[in-house]
Amino acid sequence: MPRLFTALEIPRDAALSLSLLRGGLPGARWIDVENYHLTLRFIGDVEGHIADDIANALDRVNRPSFPLALSGVGAFGGKKPHAVWAGVSASPDLVALQGEIDRICQRLR
């Protein structure tokens, strides 16, 4: 059963800048810069045929590119962090894209 989420790829120059913030967490396993992304929606575990339907519907989303502004960093996990994140500022384009993805997912689930 596939585990799905939707995301935007982080441009390489921005990802390289973010990678400079790595460090300070003993035992951390850092992901490769090529895997940095902005999660838009976590979908979760779905049956294979539903995953195909979602992928086909999302493949038809076509929006022009838009700028994103980073708005801070933090970590998940409290006193024992297990994931580091960088936030982005909300923008009308980002909200519209997330809304379209949400509507597609709600229609198919």
C-alpha positions as CSV (number, residue, x, y, z in Angstrom):
1,M,0.0,0.0,0.0
2,P,1.7,3.2,-1.1
3,R,2.1,6.2,1.3
4,L,1.4,9.4,-0.6
5,F,2.0,13.1,-0.1
6,T,2.1,16.0,-2.4
7,A,5.0,18.4,-2.5
8,L,6.9,21.1,-4.4
9,E,10.5,20.6,-5.2
10,I,12.8,23.1,-3.6
11,P,15.1,25.0,-6.1
12,R,18.7,23.8,-5.9
13,D,20.1,27.2,-4.8
14,A,17.5,27.5,-2.0
15,A,18.1,23.9,-1.0
16,L,21.9,24.5,-0.8
17,S,21.4,27.5,1.4
18,L,19.1,25.5,3.7
19,S,21.7,22.7,3.9
20,L,24.1,25.2,5.5
21,L,21.9,25.1,8.6
22,R,22.5,21.4,9.1
23,G,24.3,20.5,12.3
24,G,23.9,20.7,16.0
25,L,21.8,17.6,16.3
26,P,23.9,14.7,17.6
27,G,23.1,11.4,15.7
28,A,21.0,13.2,13.0
29,R,20.7,11.6,9.6
30,W,20.5,14.4,7.1
31,I,18.7,13.9,3.8
32,D,20.3,14.7,0.5
33,V,19.7,18.2,-0.8
34,E,18.0,16.7,-3.9
35,N,15.2,15.4,-1.6
36,Y,14.3,18.7,0.1
37,H,10.7,19.6,-0.6
38,L,7.7,21.6,0.5
39,T,5.0,19.3,1.6
40,L,1.6,20.5,0.5
41,R,-0.6,17.7,1.7
42,F,0.0,14.4,3.5
43,I,-2.4,11.8,2.0
44,G,-1.3,8.7,3.8
45,D,-1.6,5.0,3.0
46,V,-4.0,4.3,0.2
47,E,-4.9,1.3,-2.0
48,G,-3.0,1.0,-5.2
49,H,-5.9,1.8,-7.5
50,I,-6.7,5.0,-5.4
51,A,-3.0,6.0,-5.6
52,D,-3.2,5.7,-9.4
53,D,-6.4,7.8,-9.5
54,I,-4.8,10.5,-7.3
55,A,-1.6,10.5,-9.4
56,N,-3.6,10.9,-12.6
57,A,-5.7,13.7,-11.3
58,L,-2.7,15.6,-9.8
59,D,-0.8,15.1,-13.1
60,R,-3.5,17.4,-14.7
61,V,-2.8,20.3,-12.3
62,N,-1.1,23.0,-14.3
63,R,-0.2,26.3,-12.6
64,P,2.4,28.9,-13.4
65,S,5.4,29.1,-11.2
66,F,5.3,31.5,-8.3
67,P,7.8,32.8,-5.7
68,L,8.0,31.4,-2.1
69,A,9.6,33.2,0.9
70,L,11.1,31.2,3.7
71,S,9.8,32.2,7.1
72,G,11.7,30.3,9.8
73,V,13.1,26.9,10.8
74,G,12.3,24.5,13.6
75,A,12.3,20.9,14.6
76,F,9.7,18.2,15.3
77,G,10.2,15.9,18.3
78,G,10.5,18.2,21.3
79,K,13.6,17.4,23.4
80,K,14.6,14.6,21.0
81,P,14.1,16.2,17.6
82,H,13.7,13.8,14.7
83,A,12.9,16.2,11.8
84,V,13.9,19.7,10.9
85,W,11.7,21.9,8.9
86,A,11.8,25.3,7.2
87,G,8.6,27.2,6.9
88,V,7.3,29.3,4.0
89,S,5.1,32.4,4.1
90,A,1.6,31.9,2.8
91,S,0.8,33.5,-0.5
92,P,-2.3,33.6,-2.7
93,D,-0.7,31.3,-5.3
94,L,0.4,28.7,-2.6
95,V,-3.0,28.7,-1.0
96,A,-4.8,28.3,-4.3
97,L,-2.5,25.3,-5.2
98,Q,-3.1,23.7,-1.9
99,G,-6.8,24.2,-2.2
100,E,-6.9,22.6,-5.7
101,I,-4.9,19.6,-4.3
102,D,-7.3,19.3,-1.3
103,R,-10.3,19.3,-3.6
104,I,-8.9,16.6,-5.8
105,C,-8.0,14.4,-2.7
106,Q,-11.4,14.9,-1.1
107,R,-13.2,14.1,-4.4
108,L,-11.2,10.8,-4.8
109,R,-11.3,9.5,-1.2
